[in-house]
Amino acid sequence: MTTLTYRGKNYVQKKEAAKKQLVELTYRRNVYTNRMDDASSSNEKAELNYRGVNYTK
């Protein structure tokens, strides 16, 4: 069995780990930068509210 540590205490896992297909995650820089460019190019002002105080960004 697998020994787990949580906040400095060791535990033994009672169940077997699930057998799942691995998923490969990819980072697509162009998607991220395009979304950032779209958000920054819009000339709309954002209305923000923090603890009851309104701000315009």
JORANOR-V34908 format. One line per field, one symbol per residue. ss: DSSP state (H for helix, E for strand, C for the rest). A space follows every 50 residues. Layout:
BEGIN
ss: ???
END
This chain:
BEGIN
ss: CCEEEECCEEEECCCCCCCCCCCCCCCCHHHHHHHHHHHHHCCCCCEEEE CCEEEEC
END
